[in-house]
């Protein structure tokens, strides 16, 4: 039989549980509010970036980079001076996590839009990619949609036949973002088709498929050496990246990404050159 003491204990326990539930609800509410605040802040940052940074810029002198760093910042001022010796112009890309792919797409078409044979080779690569993606389990109509927009962009650029038409196409999110999405799928397909090699460079125990689903295909995900290596080989485009960071032991570091496994390093000539500063890629042009 329950005693008064038991009932008192039960009452206390019930009150404690009720208080704990209220506290838990408060914490849960706080978590929701925090998540919402974080998302709102991220959205605001993305909005400010979109309002203040074009998807792709006109060429500017590399000397303008000096204005981005304090005059007394000797490390970066010296590195910009070194960069200016070989590279005359810089073309900025928007810092939205898609900068590598956008720079790659623009740089490739800038080099090739007047070369009908190379453009046709690229179209064939697109067709081959579509078939590979379908083999890998991607939906036909999804791949078709992306491919159609990319072909439309290429048609517009080739019809215009100049930098102005290329700038116009890549300044339009409707075209530019689809080209980025296509290059992400291109990279993903190559990684998955060569999983045995690339899985050695993936951390966290992810499979190649998981890595592609989370780190390659989603828009806004930043790129690293594994992405660059895969796309350079998939598109058969020799690529050079000039790294500029706060390392005081060297001025600039250059990394070449070959288009084929048997490319001669001593005669390497990049089709596209990019400047990498922590978290961001822009295009570079030699004197």
N, C-alpha and C positions, 0 to 999 in steps of 0.2 A: 504494500500500500504506500502511496506517495505521501510523504510528510510535508509539513509546511516549509521545512528547510529545502526539500526537493523542489517544491513549487517556486520558492524564492530563487533557487539556483536556476531553474528553468526560465524564469522570468528574466533574470539577469543575462542568461545566455541568449535568450531571444532578443533582448534589447541590444546586446553586443553585436549579434549577427545582423540585426537591422541597421545598426550604426555602420558596421563594416560594409554592408551592401550599399548604404548611402555613400560611403567613402569611395567604394569601388566605382559607383556610378559617376561620382565627381571626377575621379581620375580618368575614367573612360571618356567622359565629356571633354576633359582637358586635353586628352590625346587627340580626339577628333578635332578640337579647335586648333591644336598645334599642327596637325596634318594639313588642315585647311589653310592655316596661315602660311605654312611652308609652300603649299601649292600656289597660293595667291602671290607670294613673293617671287616664286619662280616664273609665274606667268607675267608678272610685272617686269622682271628682268628681260625675259624674251621679247616682250613688247617694246621695251626701250632699245634693245639691240636691233629689232626690225625697223624701228623708226629712225635710228641714227646711223645704221650701217647698211649700205647697198649690198645686194647679193654678190655683185662683182663690180669692181671699180675700174675707172680708166687707169692708164699707166701713170705712175708718179715717179719722180726721181728718188732713188734710194737715199739721197742726202736728207730727205724729209724725215727719215727715221731718227735722225739726231734730235729732232724736236720732241720725240716721245720719251726721251730720257733726260734726267738732270745733267747739266753741264759738268758737274763734279762727279758724275757716275762714270769713272774712268773705264771700268770693265766694258760697259755697253758702248760708250762713245768710241773706244778703240776698235770694238768689233764692227760697228757700223762703218768706220773709216776703212777697215779691211774689206768689208763687203763692197764698198763703193769702188774699189780698185778693179774689180772684175765685172760687177753687175751695175748697169746704168739705171734700170727701171724696176719698179715693183708694181704688182697689181694686187690690190687687197681683195679678200673674200670675207663674207660675213662670218663672224665668230659664233656660229650656231650649232657647232658640233658636226656640221656637214662640210666644213671648209676643205678638207683634203679631197673629197670626191668632186666638189664643185670646181676646185682648182684643176683637178685632173681632167674633167670633162671639157672645161673651157680651153685649157692648154692644148689638149689633143685636137679639138676642132679648129683652134686658131692656127695650128700647124698644118692641118690637112684639108681645110674646106675648099681649097682650089685644086686639090689632087683627087680627081675622080676615081682613079684606081684604088687608092688607099681608103677612100670613103666606102667604096663597094666592098672592100675586104672587111671593113668594120661592120657593114650591114650583114655580111655573111657570118661574122662572129656572133652578131645578135641573134641570128636565126639558129645557129648551133647552140647558143646559150638557152634559148627558149626550149629546145628539145631536151637539153640536159636537165633543166629545171623540172620539166614534166616527168622525166625519168626519176628524179629525186622526190617526186610526190607533190609538187606545187600545182595549183589549179591552173588549167590552161587559160581560162578567161582573164585571170589576174595578170599572168605574164604577158598575155596579148595586149591588155590595156596599157601597160607600161611601155611595151615595145612600140605600140602605135604612136604614142606621144613622142618618144625619142626619135622615131623616124620622121615625124612631122617637124621636129626641131631641126634635124639634119637637113631636111628638104628646104626649110626656110633659110637656113644659113647658107647653103650652097647656092640657092637662087639669088640671094643678095650678093654673095661673093665678096664680102668685105667685113672689116672688124665691126662696123656699125650694126650690121644685121646680127652678128654673133652677140654683141653686147645687148641688143634688144631682146634676143631670145633668152639669154641667161639672166636678164634682169626681171623676167616674168616668172613668178613662183610657179605658175601653172605648167611651165615648160622646164624651168631649171630644177625644181624639186623632183620632177619625174625622172630627169636625167640622173640626178643623184641616186634616186631609188633604184634605177636600172643598174648603175655601177655597183651599188651595194649587193644586188642580186648576182651580178657578174662575179664579184669577189667571193660571195658565199658559195656559189656553184663550184668555183675553182678550188676553194678550200675543201669542200666536201668530196670532190672528185680526186683529190690528192691527200686524203685524210691520213694515210699512213705516214706521210712526211710531216705534215703540220701539227699533228696531235702531240708531237714532242715539245712544242712550244706553247702549249696551253696549260695554264695553272688551274688550281681549284678542282681538279678532277673532272672537269667538264668534257663531254664528248665534243667532237667537231660540230655535230648538229646542234647541240646545246649552245656552244659558243657562237655559232652563226645566228641562232635565233635571238640571242640576247645582246651580242656585241658587234654584229656586222649588219644585219638587215634593218634593225630599227633606226628610223631617222633621228638625228641628233646625237648618236653614239660616236665618240671620238675614235680616231684611228691610230694604230701603232704600226710597228715594223711588219707584223704578220699580215696586216691588211694591205700595206704597201707592196710587199713582196708578191702577194697573191694577185693583186690587180695588175701590176707591171707585167707579170708573166701571162696572165689571162688575156690581156689586151695586146701583148707583144709590144709594149712601149718601154724603152729604156728611160729610167727616171733618176734624177739626182735631187737629193735633199741636203740643203745647207743648214746645219744646226747652229743656232745662236742662243746661248744661254749664259748663266752667270758663272760658269766654270772659268776660274782665273788662270788655269794652267795652259790654256790654248785660246787662240783667237776665234777660229771657226773650225767646225768639224764637218766634213763632207762624206755622205754615204750614198753610194751608187747602187741602184736596184736594176739588175739586168733583165732584159726581155726574154732571154733564153738561158738555159743552164750552161751552155758552152760559149757564152759571150766572152770575148777577149777583153780583159780588164785594162790592158795597156792602151787599147784603141777605143775605149768606151766613149760614146758620144750621146748625151741625153737628148731626148725629144722634148722633155718637159723638165724644168728646174723649179724647185720650190724652196722657199725659206721657211724653216720651222723655228718658231719661238714657243716656249712651253705652252702646250695646249692649242696651238694655232698654226695653220699653213697659209702662205701667200705665194703668188707666182713671182719668179725672178726672170730678168732678161739681161743677157750679157751686152757689153759695149759693142 
